[in-house]
Amino acid sequence: MTTAGVRATARIAARDDGRGGTSLPVLEGEGPLAVRRIRSHGPEARVMLVGAMSGPLGGDHLTVEARADEGARLRVGSAAATIALPGQNKGEARYDVRLSVADGGELHWLPEQLISAGGSDLCVSSRIDLQGRARLVFREEQVLGRVGEEPGRLTSRLVVRLDGRALLDQELACGPGAPGGWDGPAVLAGLRAVGQLVVVRPEFADHLPEPRMLGEYTAMAPLAGPAVLVTALAPDGLGLRRVLDEALRLLD
């Protein structure tokens, strides 16, 4: 590691193997981003992101790229939570997620939670490009601070596009230095865990779920396309996972 921070990229590509399963012609990681294939389930290939080093630290720039080609089914998770830490370099850290799903492909992005530790400064950017009848389950969970700790600064942007058309483009900034009001009733309402679930399915084009509240701090909203967004707040990471898991069960 240098004072400029670590630059590392993990790449995953999934392809229909022609035998009813999914192959992984590309599975590679660098530095703190290690990738491992785990036991598959039916036609689905499963990959685990394993943190080989602490991070992201100040000044780091980490990128994960995952692609599911036509007919491929890919599930990506992580072995543990990602903890943003301040590090020796006081600069901003970046964590970029770049996902693409071809027509007829399917991708489930289900990592563990991101924790914004006190003193950290992290910018997360997730961009998802879908084609045709692509299927997607994308879960993002963020916890502001460890137990008894004030959070660092966390900025996150999520963009989902289908055939080049935006289904969702939103940004949230929290913690010290974020625009005023982030902790008020219009945003986090004093809670410390925020998450969202994006589900894209071709059948939603004909039967899109109705908007509804799933609890005091959880809402399901259809998007302008075959997609649904679930947004949730909770006092802690455990409560957040429970409400998002329940929302996914309702959509299945």
C-alpha positions, 0 to 999 in steps of 0.5 A: 500500500502507498500513501496514494491508496490501493487500486484494485479490480475484481472481474467476474463473467458468467456464461451459459455452459450449454449443459444446463449450467453456468460457467465462469470464464473470468474470475479474477481479483486483485489486492483486497478483492479476492473472488472464489467460486463456491458450490453451485445450486442448479443452473446458477453459478455462485461467487463469493467476494473475500476481503484479503485486506482491510478496506476500503481505506482513505485514498483506495479505489476498488472496483468490482465488475460482474457480467451475466451473458445470455442464458447465464445465472450468477449469484454474487455474495460476500464473506463478511461485511465491508468496513470503510475505515479512515486509514493513514491517507485522509483522502476519499475512498471509492468503491465502484460496482459495475454490473451488466446482464444480457438479454436472457441472463440473470444476476443476483447481487447480494453482498453483506453490509457496508459499514461506515466507520467513524472518520472514514470518507467513502463514495460508492457508485453502483451502475447496472446495465440490463438488456431485453429480458434480463433479470436482476436482484440487487441488494444494498445495505449501509450501516452508519457507524459501528456500535456506539460510534458516530459514522463517517461520511458516506455518499452512494449513487445507484443507477439502473438502466434497461436498454439504455433507458434509466429505471432508477438514478438516485444518490444519498449522502450521510454523515459529517460534511453531508448536506444538512437534514440527512439525519432528519425526519425526511431522510433517515429519521435518526436511524442508522441503517438504510438499504434498498432492494431492486428487482427487475423481472420481465413478467413485471411488464404485465403484472407490476406489484402495487406500491405499498408500505411494508412497515413503518420505515419500509416502502415498495414502489414500482419503477417506470419499467419491469422493476420494483424498488424497496427502500428500508430504514432500521435501527441496525443492520440486523433489523434492516436485513430482516425487512429486506429479506421479507420484501424479497419473499413477498416478491417471489 
